[in-house]
Amino acid sequence: MPITYASAAWSAAWVLALACGPASAGDAAAPRPDLSDQDRARVAEVVRPARDFSSAERFEAMQGGAGTVTSLINPDIFSQPAANLSFEARQEFLVGNGLFRKDWVSSPSSTQASDGLGPLFNARSCQACHVKDGRGAGPSFDPMQRSDTVALLLRLSVPASAQDGKRVDQGEVASLPDPVYGHQLQPFAVPGMPAEGQVRIAYREVPVELNGGERVTLMAPTYTVENLGYGPMHPQVRFSPRLAPPMIGLGLLEAIHENDILANAAREHGDGISGRVNWVRDARTGRKVLGRFNWKAGQPDVLHQAAAAFSGDMGLSSPLFPSHYGDCTPAQKQCFEMPHGAQPELGEHEVPGRLMDFVEAYSLNLGVPQRRDVDDARVLAGKKLFYEANCIGCHVPKYVTRRDAARPEHRFQLIWPYTDLLLHDMGPGLADGQEEGDASGREWRTPPLWGIGLTKVVNPNATYLHDGRARTLLEAILWHGGEAQAARDRVVAMTPQERADLIRFLESL
C-alpha cells in the first residue's frame, strides 16, 4: 500500500516503540487473538493511562494514527481523507464524497441516478445533517430566531407490551415505533404527501453555581410536535432528539478489537461507573453483535449506520434496508402508493450495493486532525485534571487497532479517540426515556472526543451533546449526571483557573 514518507516514518517509529518499549503483561487486557503474546504485553503498556503530565506522551499529537490529517486548520478540516490511503482508496473516497454530498430528488425525475427521495424524509443529502462532516446545528436558543433544522432528528418510541417486548429482546426491532408516525418524525414530504409534523423546542434556564463565584446557565429543552399530518400520536409516545455527530475516524473506531471493548466493560472504572455493551442485530446475518455507532451504540458498523440513515432520514432503499418507503407505516397508506426511484438498469435498490460501497469507503476514511499544543503548559495541566477527575472512567484515551482490520489503512494503529464505546447511565437530566436494543432511556454511548476542539471551526453554529443543548464544552460537562456525577462534581469544585485549563485541554483535541 503506497503511503507518504511522513506516514511511513511515523508507522516505523510506532512499531519500534512496540518492539522496544517496556512490557507489563500483568496489566494486559482480555486476550486478543489478532496479537501474539509479545505484542499483547507491548500494547498493554502503550495504552496504559498516562502517569506523567510534565510533557506530552509519545505520538500523542497523531491521534488518528498514521492516517492523521496534518493540513492547515480551516472549516474543511473534517472533510480530508486519511493520510495513509493508497491511490485506489483515495479514488473510492472521492467518489463516496460526491455521493455523500449529493442532493436526492423525488421520483419520477430526469436524474434517474438521484431520484427516490422519500416519500417522507428529514434531509435531501448526508451532508445536510453532517455539516462539513462535523456536527449538525440545532435550532437557535433565541425564540425570535429559532428555525427548523434537518440536523436534529426526533426518534419516536412507545412502551412495549409483554408480547411486543419479545421483539425487542430478540433483536427483531431496537424499539417499538409510534403506530402512525414510525421510528422517526419526518418534517418533509414529496409533492402530494403531507409532512408528518414540525419539532418545536422550548428552553428553561437552569443556573449552576461553580466554585470561585462563577455561574453557568444551562438550557433545558422541552420538545413538542406541531402540525401533525396524520392524526394524533400514541398517547405514551416518547421523543428522543438526536443531533448528527461528526464523521471523523469512524473506520478506526470500527477497527478497535471487540475484546478491548469487552475489557472496558469488565474493568474497574471507579466512581460507580459500569459501562456495558449494547448488543444489536446485524441486518445481514440476523445475529446479535456488539454495537458501537450512533448515540446509543445501536449500529454495529459504519455500513449499517449509513444504510439506516439512507432509509430513515431520506427514504432510500439499499441492500441492508430494502424498503423503498423508508419509515412509512401502514397507517400512512398514501405513502406506499407513491413512485419509488429504483431503476431496473441500476439494480433493485435506490442506493445499489456498489454505491453503498463508495459511501462506506468515504465514511470509513475521513481523517482525524492532528492535535494542537500538546506540549502547552495549560493543556498539560488540563490533561492532568481530566485524569484526576476520572473523566477517563468513560473517555478511555487510546487503543491499538486490530492487526486483522478489514482495511489495511486501519491495521495496528495507535489512536486516541477518548471513548470506551460503552453505554452509561447519564442521569435524569439527559434521559430521553427511550430504549434502543439493550440501551435504557437513561443510557448513552460515550462519544469520542477527538476533534471536539475544532467543532466550531468546522461549523460555527454547532453545539454539544446528543441534542445540542450545550452551547459550550463547560455546559456539556455540567449536564453529566448518573455514573458521571462524581466527575462532574469535581469539575464544579475546581478553581476557575483549573476549569479553564481543563477546557483548554479539550480544545486541543
N, C-alpha and C positions, 0 to 999 in steps of 0.2 A: 504494500500500500504506500504510494508516494505521500510523504509528509514534508512539511517545511523543515529547514535546518534548525530553526528555533525549537519546534516541537520535538524533533529528533533528539536534540541536545537535552531538553528537559526530560524526555522519557528515559534517556540513558542515565541521567543523574538520579531519577526516581528509582529505577531498577537497582542501581548501585547502592542507594540508601537501604533498600530492602535486603540486599545481599550482605551488606557490611554492618548494618545497624545492630544495636544490642537486642537480644531476644529475651522474652519473658513469657514462656509457654504457659505459666500458671494462670495468667490473666487472659488467655485466648478465649475468643467467643466460641459458640457452638460450632463444631467441625463443619467446614465447607468442603464438599467433595471435589471442587474445582482446584483446590490448593494442595500442595504437598505439605507434609508435616513441618518442614523447614519454613516454607512460605507462611503457613499459619502463624507460627511464632513471630516471624518478622512483621507480618501485617498487624498482629495484635499489638505490637509495640508502636508501630507507626500511627495507628488510630487511637492510641491511648489519649485521654483528655490532657490538655496542657497542664503543666505544673509550674512552669517558669514564665512569667509575664513581663520580663525585662526586655524582651525582644520578640520579634515575630518568629513563628515556627518555620521550619524549612518548607518551602514550596507553598506557604500559606496564601500568597498572593494569587497563585494559579488555582483558583477554587474550582474550575471546571476541568482540571487535569490538563492533558496535552491539547485538548480542544479549546482551552481558554481563549477568549477573544481579547486581543490587546489593542484594538482600534481606539482612536481618539473618542472620548466620551461625547456623544451627541444624541438627539432624540431617536436615532435609528440603532442604538447600541444593542437592543434586544433582538434585532432582526438579522444579525450576522450569522453566517454559517460557522460551525465549529472549526477551529483552526487546523485540525488534523484530518480533514476529509480528503479522500482521494479525488482525482479528477472526475471519475464516474459518479461518485457520491455527490459531488458539487452540482453536477448536471441534474441529478434527481432532485436535489434540494431546490434548484432554481425552478424546475417545473412545478414542484409542490408549492413553492411560494406563489406562483401565479394562480394556482387553484385555491389557495388559502385566501387570496385577496379578491377572487372573482365574485362579482355580483350575480346571483342566480335570479331567474325571472320565471314568471308563472307560465304554465302551458295553456294552449299551444303558442309557440313563438317561432320566429325565423332563426333564432340562435339555438339550434337543437342541442348543442353540447352544453348549454347553460340553462335549459328550462327544466321545470319540475318543482319549482319552489312551492311550498305549502301543501295543501290548501290553507292551513293555518301555520303561522310562523312567528318567530321572535326577531329574526335578523335575516338579511339577504346574503351575508358573507361571514366567514370566520373572523376576518379582520375587524368587522363592525363591532364585535364584542371584545376581542383581544386587541386593543388599540396599539398599533405598532408592536404587536406581540407581547405587550405588557398587560397591566391591569386595566380592566374597564373602569369607567367612571359612572358613579351613581348619580341620581338627581341632586340638584343643588340643595344645600341646607337652608337657603333663603326661600321662604314660601313665595315670595314675589318673583323669583327667578326659576322656580322648580319646573322641570320639564321631564317628559318621558325619556327613558334611555333604554336601548336594546341590550346594554351590557349587564343589566340586573335582571336575572331570571327569577320567577316566582314558582318554586316547586309546590305541588299540591299533594296532600295525602289525607286519608281518613282512617279512623281506628279500625282495627281488624277484628272481625268476629272470630269465634273459635275455628270455624271451617276455613275462612279466608286466611287466618293466621298461619295455617299449614302451608299455604302457597309461599308465604314469606320465609318460613322456617326451612322449606325445601329448596329455596333459592329460585323458585319459578318467577317471582317478582321481588324487587327490592323493597317496595312499599305498595300500599293499596291506593289507587288513584281516586280522585273525585269521579263519581259515576258519570257526570256530564262533561266536565272540563279536563279530565285526564290527569296526567302526571305533572303538567306544567301549563301555566297560563300563557296563552298566545295573544299578544296585543295587536297582531296584524293578520290580515287575510287577503287572499287573492280576490280580484273583482268578482262580484256576485255572491260573496260569502261575508257574513258579519264576523268581525273580530270577536274574541272571547271577552275582552274587557281591558281596563287600564288600571295599573297599580297606582295607588296614592300612598304617600308616606307622610305621617305627622311626627314631629320630633319633640321630645320632652327633655328639658335641660336637667342634668344631674351633676351638681357640684361635688368635687372631690378635693379635700384639704390634704396637702402634702407637707412633709417635714420641711422646715425652713421658711414657712409662711407662704409657699406657693399654693395656687389654687387652679385647678383644671376643671372645665365644664365639659362633661360628656353629653352626647346626643343620643337619647334612647328612642329608637324608631317604633312606630305602630303602623302596621300595614293593613290597608283595605283595598277592595277591588270595586271599581265603579263601571257603569255602563255594560253590565253583563249581557252578552249577546245570545245566550241560550237558556235563559231562565236562572233560577236560584242555584247556588252551590249546595253541597251537602251541609246540613246544619253543624256538623262537627269537623268541617274541613280545617286543615292546618296548613299554614303558609311557611315556606322556607325560602327566604330570599338568598340568591347566590350571585355573587359578582364574578365575572370572568377573571381567572388568575393569570399570572404571566406564564409564558410558554417556554422559557429558557431551561436548558438542562434536563428535559424530560427523558431523553434517551439514557442519560447517566443514572437517573433515578430508577428507570426500568432495569438497568444493569446491576443494581445493588442486589446481592445474593439474598434469596428468601431466608436462608439461615441466619443472616445478620439481622434481618427484621424480627425474626422469631426470638433471637437472642436479646434484642431490645425489649421485647415483651416479657422475657423471663428474668431480666436483671433487676437488681435493687435500685430503684430510682431515687428514693428518699422523699420526704415531704408528703407521704401518702399518695404518690403518683403511681399509677398502674396502667400503663398503656397496653392496648390489646389490638389484635388484628381484626379487620373486617373481612370475613370470608364471603366471597361473591361468586356468582355464576359466570362461567366462561360461555359466551354465546356460541362458540364453535363446538365445544365438547359437551356442554351441559354439566360439567363437573364444577364443584366448588374449589376456587383458587384464592390465593392471597390478593386482596385489593390494595392498591397503593395510589390511585389517582382520583381526583376531584375532592371536594371539601369534606366528604365523609368516607374517603377511600373506597368508593363504590364501583370503581372500574379497575380491572386487573392490569391493563396495559394501555399504551398510547393508541393503538388501533381501535380498541373498544371505546376509548374516550372520544376519539374523532368521529367514529361511526355513530355513536349515541348523540353527539352534537348535531351531526348532519340530520339525523332523524328527528330528534326532539326540538331543536332550535329552528330548523329550516324545512322540515317535512320532506327530506330527500332520502330515498331508499339506497341501500348498499348491501353487499352480500351478508354482512352481520345482522343488519336490521332491514329486512326486505320489503316492509310495507311501504307502498307509495304514498301513504296518507299520514305519515308521521304520528302525531299524538291524537289524531281524531278518535272519537269514541262512538259507540253505537247510537248514543243519543243525538249525535250530530250527523244524521242521515245524509244531509246535503253534501257533507264533506266527501263522502265516498262516491258521489256522483260527478265530481269534478275531474277533468282530464289530468293525467299524470305525464311526466316527462321522459319516461323510459323509451329509448329508441331501439328498434329491433337490430339495426346495423351496428349499434354500440354496445348492446348487451341488454339483459333483462332488468338492470337497475339504473336509477338515475345517476348514481355515482358508481360506475363499474369498478370491479376489483383493481384494475390497473391504475385507475385514478386514485383510489384509496391508498395504493402502494406509494404513490408520489406524495400524497398528503401526509402519510405516516412518516416517510423519509424526511420530509421537511420538519415535521413536529418533533422528531427524534433528535434533530441535529441543529437546533437553534443554540448557539454557543453561549456559555456563561461568561460575562465580562470579568476581566482581571480586577482584583481588589485594589483599592486605593489606600495609601497612607498606612500600610500595615505596621510600619515602624514608628509612627507618630506616638508621642508620649501619652496623649489623651486617649487615642484609640486603644493603646495597650492597657491603660488604666480602666477604660470601659470594658475591655475584654475580661479583665480580672473580675470586675464587678458582675459581669454576665455569668461567669462561672460560680462566683461566691453566692449569688442569688439562686443558684441551682436552675437557671434557665436551661442548662444543658440536660436537665432531667427529661425534657421532651425534645428540645432542639439539639440533637446529637450532632456534634460538629462535622465529623469526617468518616469516610469509608474508603475501602479499596474495592472497586467493582470486580465482577466475576471475570475470571480468565476465559471462560467459555461464552461470553456475551454474544448475542446473535450477530452484532455488527462489530467489525474489527476496531473501529474508532472508539468504542466504548470499553474495550477489554483492559483489565488490570490498570485502572486509573485511580490515582489518589484524588478524591473530590471532597469538597467542603460545603455540603448543602444545608447543614443545620436543621435536620429533621430526623425523627425516628420512624416516620411513615405509619404511625400508630394512631388509634383513636384514644382520646382523652375526654373525660367529663370536665367541661369548662364552666360549670356552674349555671345557675338560673339566668344570669344576665345575658348570656349568649345562646341560651337554649331556644330551639325552634319547635320543639315538641314532635319532630318528625323523625321516625325511624327510617333507616336505609340499610337493608340487609341486617347485619349484626349491630350496626350503629344505633344507639339510642337517640332520643330527642335532645339530649344534653351533650352528646359526644361529637367531636370534630377531629379530623386528621391534623396532625402537626404540619403546618405549611412550611416548605423550605424558605430559608431567609436569604439565600444567595441572590444578589441583585436588588435587595429591598432598598438599599441606599440610593438607587438610581430610578426609583419608581416615578418620581415627579419630573425627572429629566425626560423620561420617555413619554409620560402623559401628565402634564401639569395639573389636570383635574382629578387625577386618581386619588383614591382614599384606601383605607386599610380594613382588614378583617373580611369575613365571608360576605357581608352585606354592605361594606363600605362606610359603616357608621363612624369609624375612627378617622378624624381629619389629620392626625399626626401619629407618629410612632409611639409617643408617650400615651396618648389616648388609647391606642391599641393595647398597650401593656396594662393600663388601668382597667380595661374591660375583662381581663383574665380573672377567672374565679375557679371554683371547684378544685381540681387537682393542682391548678396553677395559683391558688390563692396565696400560699406561703411565699412563692417567688414574687408575686405582685406586691405583697405587703412589705417585702424587703426593699423594693423599689420606692414605695411610698416613704419608708423610713430613711432613705438616703438623703444626704445633703443635696442642695440644688446643684453644686458642682459635680457631685458624683452622678446624679441623674443626667446632667449634661454630657459627662464623659461616656456613660452607658449609651446614650443616643448617638454620640459621635462614633462609637464602635459600630453600632447598627448601620449607620450611614456609610461606613467604609465597606460594607458587604456588597 
